[in-house]
Amino acid sequence: MSEFDYVTDERNISRLINSAYPTVSVFETLADTPEEIRDLFALEMSTNPRLNAPLGRLALIPDEGIVTGDSATYVMAAFVHSNEDGGRFNDGRLGAWYAAFEVETTISETVYHLSKRLAMSEGGFPQRIQMRELITSIGVPLLNLCGCRETHPELYDLDDYSKSQDFANSIRWPFAKDGNAGILFDSVRREGYKNVCIFNPTALNRPVNQGDHYQYDWDSEGKVTVSKIINIVV
């Protein structure tokens, strides 16, 4: 990893999540400490088995990595309510905060993955999903993988994330070891633009602000149209 440098980019980053997800949870309303959060998750899991996986992921985050208070729900949800298959730079054990510096790049990324998921379902199309934009910034250096697609193509495979997950695991575990809070990398869905993958919730500056809302409409053939539906001043 000595071939890669660390860079700091304090520009705002844009993340898009499904608007159906709740905006507030125990991370900012019912608990003030990591211990209280763990206890509340365990209590709710006793009546809601669906939380078994999130509780297991929460257990992988040390107390100093858990954030509470204003907009903490947005942050922590990315890590504990995550895809079981993981993403490019995280496996199914623990989620990560994926975002981009331009909302158009974030749209390209989310449209691709949502379209792929819907296409796997017999009744996936037509479909409509509304997305909420989350805006924040990063105050720590990130490992810079930009510009290495030719020298390290395994990190940029279009769909096979096994090698990139292995690479990320080597710097993420133990949890965010040696200050490795995340990765800066080239987008493969929007040429010439960059994404971030944040490993540690505390690396994100708060509050996380809500930006615009977008609507994704897929027709019966799977062709998607994206429109801005709400403009919110934050």
N, C-alpha and C positions, 0 to 999 in steps of 0.2 A: 504493500500500500504506500510505500515511500514515493512512488511515482505520481501520486495524486496530492494536490495541494488542498488547503482549506481556504475557503473564501467566505466573506460576510457580505450579504446583500440585504439592505434594510428596506427595500421597496415592499409595498403591500403585496400580499399573495391572496389569491382567490380560490376558494374551495366550494364545490357544489354538492349539496345533499338533498335527498328527497324531502319535500316540504311536509310530507305526512309524518315525519319523525317529530317527537315532542321536543320542545325548546327548553324545558326545565326539568330537572330530576333531583335526586338526592344530593348530587354534587354541589348544588348551590342553594337548596331550600331547607333540607332537613338535617344536614350534617356540617360540622365545622372542621373536623379533623379526619385524617385518613383512617384512623381506628373506627370512628363512627360510621364512615362510609362502608367499610368492610363489614361491620356488624349489620347495617341496614340491608346490604346486598344479601348476606347470609340469611337474614330473617325473611326477606321477600322470596328467596329461592325455595324456602320450605313450603311455600304455597304456589310457586310459579317455577316449575322445572326448566322453563325456557331460559332462565337466568343462570343455569349451571355453567355454560360456556363463558359468559361475561364475568362471572365470579372467578373462574379459573384464570382468565386473562388479568383481572385486577390483581390477583395474587402474585403475578409476575412483575408488577410494578412496585418498587420500594416506596415507603412512605414519602420520601423526599421527591418522588416523581409524580405524586398525585396532586392535582390542583383542585381547589375548592373556591366557592364564591362566584362572583360575576362571570357569566358565560362559560363556567367550567363544564357545564353539561355538553356544550358543543365540542370542547376539547377532548374530554375523556371518552365520549361516545365513539370517537374515531379509533380509539385504542381497544375498548372492551366490546363494542358491538361491531364486529368486523367480519369480513368474508372468511369462511372456513378454509378456503383455498389460498388465502393471502393475496398479495399483489406482487408487483415486480420486485420490490425490495423488502417484503415482509412475508413470512410464512403464516400458517394458520394459528400459531400460538398467540400472537399479539398483533393488533392492528397498528396503523400508522396514519399520520396526517399527510395525505397527498394533496398538493395544490400547485398552482402555477401563477406566474406574475401577470398574466393577462387572462381575463375571463374567457376569451375566445378559445384559448388553449385548454382551459378546464372544460369547456363545453365539448371540444373535440374528443377529449379523453373520456368523459362520462358518456357521451353519445355512443362511442365505440363499444364500451363495456356493457352498457345497458342493452344495446342492439344485439350484441352477441348472446347475452343472457336470455333475452326475449325470444330469439330465434331458436333456442333450444326447447322452447315450450310449444306444444301443438296449438295452443290458443294465445300465443304471444302477441300476434298482430290482428287487427289494429290495436293501438295502445296509446294512452296519454299519461304522462308523468310530469308533475310540476316540481321544480327544483329551486332551492333556496341558496343564495350566494352568501358565503361567510368570508369576511375580510379581516385579515390580521397581518402581522409581520413577524420576522424572526430576528432575534437579537444575539444569535450565537453563530460561530463559523460552521459551515457545512463542508463535508468532503465533496470535492468538485470532480465529477465524472464527465463533465461536458467535453466534447471534442475527441472522445476515445472510442467512437463506434467502430472504427476500422481496426484499432489495436485490441479492443476487447468486445468483439461482436456478441459474445455470450451474455453480456450485460444488457444488450439491446435487442434481443430476439423479440419478434413481434408478438408471439404468444406463449412461448415456452419460458417460464420464469424460474426454472429449477436452478440454473447456474447463478442468476442474479440474486435469488434468495440465499443461496449458499454464501455468496460474497457478502451480502448484507448481514447475515447471521455472524460472520466472522468478526464484524466490527460492532455489532449491536449487543452481543451477549458476552459476559454478564451485562445486565441492563445498561445500555448507553455507556459502556465502559470507556475509559480514557477520554471522556469528553466527546465521544462520537454521537452527536445529537441528531444527525441526519445527513442526507445526501442531496446534492444538486446535480441534476442530470438532464440530458437532452430529451425533448418530447419526441416519441416516434409516431404520434398521431398528428402532430402539427410541426412540420419541418421548420427549423430555424428558431424554435422557441424552447423555453426551459421549464422543467418541473422541479418540485422539491418533494422529498419524502422525509418527514420528521419522526424520529424515533422516541423522543422524550417530550411529554406534555409540557414540561416547564420551559422548553425552548421557544414556545409560542408566546408572543406578547399579547396581553389582554388589556382591555376587553376585546373579545371577538365581536365584530360588528356585523349586523345583517345588511346585505346589499340588495341587489335586484332579485326578482323572481323570474324564472324562465319556464316556459312550457315546451315539452318535447311531444310532438304528435307523430306517431308512426301510422302509415296507411296499411292496408291489407297486404301489401307487397313488402313491407318493412322499410319503405323510404321514409326518412324522418324530416320534419320541419321544426325549426327552433324559433321561438318568438319570446320577446321580453313581455311579461304581463303586468309587472308592478315595478314602479320606480320608487324606492324608499330612500329618503335622505337620512344619513347616519352621521 
